[in-house]
Amino acid sequence: MKATRATWIWYPGDFEVWLGNIFNNRRTERGAMFPPFWKQDSHYVTVEFSKSVTLECEETVMLAVEGQFNLSLDGKLQSVAQGTIRRDAGADDRYLFTVPAGEHKLNLKIWNQATPPALYIKGTRVSTDSTWLATYEDKLWIDENGVAHGSGIYVPAASWHFDDIDAPPSHYRLEREEQRPVRCDAIATDRTLYDFGRETFGYLKVKGLQGTVRAYYGESREEALDKAHCETLDVLTSDAPAGSKAFRYVCIEKEAGASYDDVLMDYEYAPHDPQHSGSFRCSDEELNRIWDVAAYTMDLTTREFFMDGIKRDRWTWSGDAIQSYLMNYYLRFDSECVKRTIRQLRGKDPVTAHVNTILDYTFYWFKSVYDYYLYTGDTAFVREMWPRMVTLMDYVLSRTNADGMAEGQPDDWIFVDWVDFPMHKRGTLCFEQILLMKAMETMAVCAKLLGIKSNYRVKSEELRNKIKQTFWSYEQKAYYHAIEEGQMNRQLTKFPNMFAILYGLAYEEERREIMQSVMLNPDIDPITTPYMRFYELETLCIDGRHEQVLQEIRDYWGGMLREGATSFWEKYVPSESGTEHLAMYGRPYGKSLCHAWGASPVYLLGRYYLGVQPTKPGYADFEVRPRLGGLAWMEGTVPTPQGLIRVSMNRQEVRVSSTADSGWLCVDGQRLRIEPGKDTVLTLAAS
């Protein structure tokens, strides 16, 4: 029997469900706990783990669990009282057990109400790894190939962070680093304002505190100084760190007789490898600043999961996350955080509501699974998620109308975007049908990948034809908005039309027509959120309008920088000024000034200017199609599962090197093979 490296194992998805509940319930507003408003699942409290082993000689293994447990060998219970299980002399929570020579079956049942039942066994030939099975007593064992065996479900080993017996899953924490404010100002005899220099996230520490102080946090100076309206605050009576908060400024107010020595903070962050990260530099210093701030925004919102905003909401949202995944593939390539977030968002069966209760967010969730596979080549994850993809799609299809189209039910939220113009969100929205079409295409692709017969391809093609027949206007050369109460709402918006291009509904001639009739039409209401600007600018890049997109990035994201942004915002309206930029939802400081969807330049610059994209899953093959977009020069790196792809370009030449698999450099109709470890250089024709 071959030796393996031991790792903690648990029931698939349970760690993410448990950690997600902790994560999503940390939000506070003015000191009040603020839980999410969708169903929260729980981990299974009793899990059984099983493994058949064949040993040439007996072996003593070390055993650790999270929870209470029993152990059976070949169906016979073992125990400390019988002397068959021994406590390890070095640690009270560790045990030793001897497995005799021969063929045996090990079964361990673990009960844990507080945290996911987890198991760690370390031996020379017997160790917990990805070959173990688990069940929550649903009587269905399913192995790593999806084959039922009679009781349980296949358990993939935790492949990140949990190979240490002393670091079980429930102990998982992000890294911390102590930081000091860059400035402090006395506002009054009892009030001092501390500035940490830029938007940050972590734990405030008031060192040497005697008595009571109040801490008023602010993403802006105005918020921290506004005791009546600032959105996060603390009352501190000791120098222990406060709960995690997002802020740049903190105003400390002393109660009578209070004193303290210093104010610091523990910056909390998800570690990354700088040697395996994306980068971008070019001849435009403003664009360089925009990329840096976008990357910092992504780092702040990459935590245990990808969150939306670090002050508000501090939750996982599927619509936000699908953009975070794409930005991540061009920045840190943290595939484990992608998997954690996808698992957490999906939760458990039975399905009783849409993801985050939002119709469109459910459809994004499906596509996120395929995007992950395309960038990583990780078939095992698709196989793991497949049963939950099926049950979620069954739920979706059970709620379609007589025409097979998705409509919002009374218990659904139709989001699309925050808009400043009237846009009806009832009835049968063209936008939602395009997303559903893509979700069913994703199901078809994943079924084929796993060798599973399905009719999802037929269903997606049927819906594709219905969308075209129902919503396409040959007169307007665009897709209409919606059907409401049996009547066509002929409003033209960018949302369905740009997704028709992005998701392959519009073919080449239609794409050109949509660009003129909608996307470049100044009479169509503009998009004002970074959330949908992500897709709008991607559509313009697909149309080859790289110079225009760079100018839009300078105007929009550069506009935030000119307003003093140190991370990018949930929303930016250039016509607003002063404290208007801080308000949202009817609250003076309701806007998130560090929001994941604000970081889209990271994706756009890597994907459409450096021009790197996988053409086979996991970058088994890839293309580099660089575009300067009016720049004099640019250079950067894109991380892949095999290493970095480096691209540099000026007006005379393009140079590409790769530690990944081989790919293709495509410029001006020329196509050169990129070989790993070698520079590929293409001289450009003089313009």
N, C-alpha and C positions, 0 to 999 in steps of 0.2 A: 504494500500500500504506500503510495507516494506521499511524502510530507508536504504540507501546505502551511501558509502563513495564517495564523489565527486572527480572527477579527470578530467584533461584536456583531451579532445578527438579531433581527427582529422581524415581526410580520410586515410584509411590504406596505409602505405608505403610512404605517402607524406612527413612526417617528415624526414624519412631516405633519401629520394631523395634530399630534400632541404639541409639537413646537409651534405650529401655526396658530394654535389657540392661545398660547402664551404671547406670541408675537402680535397677533391682531387685537389683543385685549390690553395692550400697554398704552393706548391712546388716552389722553386726558384733555379736558377743556376746562380751564380755570380750576384745576384741582379735582374735577369730577371724572370718574372713570367713564369711558365712552366706548362700549363694545360695538363690534360690527353688527349690521342689521340683516345678516343672512344666517342660514342654518350653520351651526358649528358641530361637526362630528367629533367623536371621541375614539381613542384607541381601544382595541380589544383588550379586556382586562385579564383574560386567561388565554394563553397561547401554548400549544404543544409543538416542540421541535423534535425531529426524528432523523436518524441517520443509520444506515446499515454499513458495517465495517467488517473487514477480513484482516486478521492480524496473524503473522507468523509466530509471534511471541507476545506475552502479556505486556501491557503498557499502562503506566500510571499517568493520568492527566490531571491538570489543574483546572478547576471549574470556578467560574464567577457568574452571578446572576444579578439582574435588577428585579427584585421581587422575591416572593416565597416560592419554593419549588419542590417537586418530587422527581425522582429519577428511577426509571425502570430499565433493567437489562433483560432483554428477551422476555418482556412481559412481567417480570418479577420486580416488585418495589424494593428499592435499596434505601438505607437510612443511616444516619449517624448512630442511632440507638443500637442498630444491629452490628455496627462496626464496619459495614461495607463502604460507607462514606466517612472520610476523616477530615476534620478541620485542619487547615494549613496552619502550622505553628507560627508562620510569619504574618498572618492576617486573619482576623476573625471572620471576614466576609468571603474567604476563599476556602475551597474544598479540594480534596484529593480523592480520586476514584481510580481503581485498577480495572482495566478492561482485559479479560482473559484472552488467550490466544484462540484463534478460530473465527467462525462467522457469527456475528452478533448484531442485534438491533438495539440502539440506544434511543430512548424516549424521555424527554424532560418536559414537564408541565410547569409553567411559571404563571403565577398570579400577581398582578400589580395594579392596584386601583389608581395610583398617583402618576406613574410614568409607564411608557410602553415596556411590557415584558421583554427582556433582552438577555442573551446568552453569550458567554465567552468560554470556550474550552481550548486549552493549549496543551498539545502533546507532540511527540515526535512524528506520529503518523495519524493521530486522531485530533483534529482541530476544527473549530467552527469556521465555515467558509461558504461559498456559494452553492455547494452541493447538498446542503441540508434542506429539509422540508419543514414546513410549519402549517399549522391549522389553528383556527379559532373555534374548533369543534363544529364546523359546518359540514363535516364528513366528506369533503372533496379535496383530496390531495391532487395537486397539479404540479408536474415537474417542470424543469427549465424549458422543455420543448412544448409545453402546453398540453401534455397528455395526462388525463385523469387516472389516478391510481387508487382511489377509494376513500381518502380522508386527508384533506389539507390543501395548502397552496405553496408553490415554490417560493423560497426565501432567497433573494439575492443578498449577498453579504454587503454590509456597509463598506463602501470602497473609499471613504474619505474620513480621515480624522480619527477613526475608531479601531485602530489596530493595537492600541495600548490597553492592557487590562485595567490600568489605573484611570483610564479616561472613557468611562461608559457613555452611552448616548445622552443620558439625562444631564451630564456635566458639560455639554457643549456650550461654549461661550466664544464670542468674538474677541479679537485682540483689543488691548487698550494701551494708550500712551499718554502720559501726563503732559499737558500744555498750559502755558501761561497766557494771560491777556496781553495784548500789545499796548493797551492804554487804559487808564482809569481817570475819571473826572468826578470831582465832588459836586454833586447837584444841590445838596443841602447838607446841613450838619449831620443828618441821619441817613442820607441817601448818597450812594456812590454808583456810577455807571461804569461797567467794565466792558471793553471792546476786545473780542478775540480775533479781530482782523478780517475774518471772513466767515461765511456760513459754516457751521460745524455741528457735530452731533456727539453727545456723550453725557458725562455725569459731573455736575457741578460739585466742587468741594470748597467749603468755607473753613479753612484751617484755623485751629485754635479757638473755635467758637465758644463763647460764654454767653448764655442767654438765648434769645430768640431773634432771628432775622427773617425777613420775607424776601424771596427772590422772584423778580419779575423778568421773564425771558422775552426776547424779541428777535425776530429775524431782521428787524429794522430798529434803528435808534428810537423812532417814534413809538413803536410798540412797547419796547422795554420801559419807556418813561410814562406810559399810559396805564396807571394802576387799574383803572376802571374797565379797560377793554383789552388789555394784553391777553393772549389766548392760553398761555401756560404760565404757571407760577408754583412756588413751593413755600411752605413754612418750615424752616429748619431750626432745630434745637440742639444739634450736635454736628461735629465735623465729619460725620460719615457721609459718603457721596449720596447726593439726591438721586431720584429716579432719572432715567435717561431722557434727554430733551434735545430738541433742535433749537439752535440760537446762533446769533452772532454777538448780541449784546445781552448783558444781565445787569439789572439794577438791584442792588442790595440795599434794603431798608432795615435799619436797626430799630428794635423796640427799646424802650427805656432800660438803660443799664447794660445793654448788650455790647459785646466787643468781639473782635476776631483779628487774626494775624495776617491772613492772606486769602486770596481767591484764586483757585486753579480749576482745571477740569481734566477728567480722563476722557480723551478722545477715543471713541470706539469705532472699529473698522474691520472689514473683512480683508484678510491679508491676500496679496496677490504676488505673482512672480514678475518683477520688472523686466526680466530677461525673456519673458514669454508674453509680452503685452503689445498692443497696437500703439502706433505713434503717427504723428503727421506734422510736417513743417513745410512751409512754402514761402514764396516771395512777398506775401501780404501779411504783415505783422498783426493786423486786426484779425484775420482768419486764424492765425496761430493762437492768439488769445482766446478766440471763440472755441477752438478745439480743446485747449487746456481747461477752460471752465466747463465745457461739456463733459470732458473726461472726469473732472472732479465731481460734477453733479452725479454722474453714474456711480462713482465710487461711494458717494454718500448714500445713495439709495440702494446699493448692493449690500444687503445685510444677511441675516439668516435666510431671507428670501429677497426677491426683488420687490421693493415697496414703491408706492406711488410718490408720496412726499414725506420728508422726514419730520415735519411738524404736524401736518394734517394731510392725509388721514392716518398715515403710518400703517396702512393695510396692504394686503395683496389684492390687486385688481387685475383681471385677465386682460382687459384692453390695454392697460398700462404695461403689463408684463410682457406681452408679445413684442412690444417695441423695445423693452429693456433687453430681451433675449437677443434681438438682432444687433443692438448696439454692443452688447457684451461680446458677440462673436467677432467684432472688430476692435475690441478694447482689451479685455482680460481673458476671454474664452473660459469663463468659469462654468463648465458644463454641469458640475454638481449643483450649483445654485439654480441653474435652469431646471434640472430634474426635481429638486426639492420644491420649487415653486409650482411646477406643473402638477406634481402629486398633491400638494397642499390645496391648490385651487379646485382640483377635481373632487377631493374628499371621498366619501364612501357611498356605496349603494345602500338602500334604494335611492334613486334620483327623485327628488320631490320639488326641485326648483332649478332654474337656470344658474349657471356659475355667477356668483355675486348678485343673483336675481335678475341679471341683465341678458336679454336675448342675444344681442350682438357679441357679448363677452363669451357666451357659450361657443359661438361659431369661431371666434378667435382661438379658443382653447384647442379645438381640433387642429387648426393649422399650425399651432405652436409645436405640436408633437412631430409633424412632418418637418418643419423648419429645423428642429433639433436633430432629427435623423439626417437631413441633408448636410448640415455642418459637421456632424460628429461621426456618422456612419454606425451609430450604436443601435443595432437591430434588437438587442436584448431589451432595451428600454421600451421600444415600440411593442415588443411582445408582452412585456409587463403591463403596459397601459391598455392593450387591446380590449380586454374584457370590459374595462370601464369606458372605453370609447364606444363600444357597442351599446351598453346600457344607457349612456348619455344620448346617443343618437336615437335609440328607441324612444326615449322621452321626447326628444325634439320632434320626431316624425308623428308621435301620437297627438301632437298639438298643432299640426298644420291644418289648413282649411281644405275645403273640398277640391281646390285646384292644386293641392300639394305645396302650398306656399306658407311661409311662416308669418303668423300674426301675433302681436302681443296680446296675451290674455290678461284678465284683471289683476293677476298676481305677478305680472312681469313688468320689468322696467325696460323701456326702449330708450337707449341713451344716444347713440350716434355721436354727438359732440355737444359741448356747451356752445350755444350760438347767440349772436347779438341781433338776429333777425328772426321774424316769425317763420317757424318751420314745424309743420304738423308731424307728430310722432304717433299717429294712430292709423289703424287700418293696415293695409298690405304695403309695406315700404319696399321700393325697389332695392334700396341699399341692403336691407336684411336678406332679400332673396339671393343677392350676389354672394353675400357671406355664407349663406346656407349652401349654395352651389359649391363653393370652395371647400366647405367642411365635408360635403359628401365626396368630392374628388379626393380629399385627403383620406377618407375612409377607404376608398377604392384602391388607392396607391398602397396604403398600409396592409390591406387584405392581401393584395398580390405579393407584397414583400414577404408576408408570413405564410404564403401558400394556402390561403383561406378563400374558398369560393364565396362570392357575394354578388349582390345586384346593385351595389352603390354606384358603379360607373353608369349603369343604365339610368338610375334615378337622377344622377347629376346631369346627364345629358338631357333628360326630359325636362328638368327644371331650367337648364340653359335655354332650351327652345321656348319654354313658356315665358321666361323673362323677356326674351327678344320680342316675341309676339305681343306681349302685354304692354310693355313699357317703352319700347323704342319708337321714337317719333321720326318718321322719314322727313317730315317738314322741318322740325327743329334740329334734326341731326344730333339728337341727344336722348338720354333716358329720362322719362318723367319721374316725378317724385313718389307717388303712391296712389293706391285706390282707397277711397274713403266712402263708406256706405254705398258701394256699388258704382261710384263715379270716379273718373280719373282726375287726380289733382295734378295739373299740368305745370306746377312749379318746377323750375329748373334749379338744381343745386349741384355743387361740385361733388357731393358725397357719393351718390351711386355712379356718377360718370367717371370719376377717377378710379373707383374700385373696379369698374368694368374694364379699364385698361390694366390695372395692377393684377387682377385675378384672371385675366385671359378671356373675359367675356367678349371684349371688343377686338375684332381682328384689325388688320392694318388700315384698311380704308375707313372703318368706323373710328379707329383711334385718331386718325387725322381729322375727321369731322368733329369728334368730341373736343379735341384740343382747340379748334377754332370756335365752336359754338358755345363752349362752356369754360374750359380751363383758362383760355386767354381772353375771355370776354369780360370787359370791365363792368358790364351791366349785371353780371352775376354776383351775388353777395359774397364778400370775401370771407376767408377763414381766419379766425383771430386766435386760435389756440395752437400752441406747439404740437399738441396731440394730433390734430388733423393736418397741420402743416407738414408733418413727417411724410404723410402719404401724398400730399399735394406736390411737394418738391421732388419726391421720388418719381411721380408721374411726369414732371417736367424733365427730369434727367433721362427717363426712358425715351422721351421725345427729342433728346439731344440738345436741350437748352441749358447747357452747363454754365455758360456765362451769366445767364439770367438768374439761375439758382444761386450762384455765388453772390450776386448782388443782393438777392433776397435774404441770404444768410447774413450778409453785412448789415442790411437795413434792420432786420428783425432781431437776430441775436446780438448783433453789434449795438442795436438800440437799447437792449437790456444792459449791456456793459456800460453804455454811456449814462444810464440811470443809476449806476453804482452797483449792479448785480455782481456777486461773487459766486453765485450758482444760478442756474437758469430756472425760470418761473413756470408756474402752472398756466399762466396766461399773460399775454402782453398786448396791449392796445396802444400803438404809438401816439394816438391823439390825446391820451390821458397825460396828466402831469402830476408831479409831487406825490402827495399821499393817496391820490386816486389809484396809483399803481399797487397799493397795498391792500385795497378793498376787494372783497368778493363775497358772494352769498349774503349780501346785506350786512356784512360785518366789516368794520374799518380795517381789520388785519386778517381777514378770512382767506386771502390768497396765499397759496404755498409758494415761497420764494426759493424752494429747492424741490423740483418736481422731475421725476425720472423722464417723463416724455419731453422735457425741455432739452434733453441731451442729444437730440437726433443728428446734429452735425457730425458726431462720431461715426454713425452709420453711413450717412450720405457721402462723407469725404472718403471713407474707406472703400465703400462699395462702388461709387460712381465716379470718383476722381482717381484714386489709386487704382480703382477698377478691378478689384479682386473678388472673385466669386467661385464657389465650388460648382463643378459641372457633374461630378459624381459624388455620392455620399462620402462624407469624411475627408474631402479633398483628395480622393483617389485620383481625380483629375480636376483641373481647375483652369480658369482663364484669367488673364490680366489684360484689361482693356482700359488703359489710363487715358484720362482727358485733362488737359491743363485748364480749360475753361477761362482762358485769358490770362492765367498766371504765367510768370516768367519761368518759374521752376517749382517743383514740389518733390518731396521724398517722404517715405513712411514705411511702416511695417504693419502686417496683418497676421495675427496669430492663427494657427491651425492645429489640429490634433498631433501633427508630426513636427511642428516647429514654426518658424517664421517665414513669411514671404516678404522680401524687401523690394520696394519699387522706388526708383528715382527717375525723374523726367525733367528735361528742359526743352527748349525749342529746337535743339540740335539732335538729341538722342534720348532713348529710353533704356534703362538698365534694370534688370530683374534678377534676383537670386533667391533661392529657395532651399530650405532644409526639409520641406515637405516632399510629397511625391511629385512626379513630373506634371507639367501643365503646358499652357500655350500662352504666348504673348501675341496679342492681336491689335495692330495699329495700322490705320490707313490702308485697309485691305490686305495687309501682310500678316502672316501667321507663322511664328517661329516656336519651335519646341523649347521648353524650359526644362533643363535637366537638373536634378538635385545636386547641390554643392557647386554649381558652375554659374558664372555670370552669363546672362543672355543680353546682348546689346544690339539695339536696332538704331541705325542712323536714320534720322527723319529727313525727308525731302525739304529743301528750302522753300518757304512760302513766299 
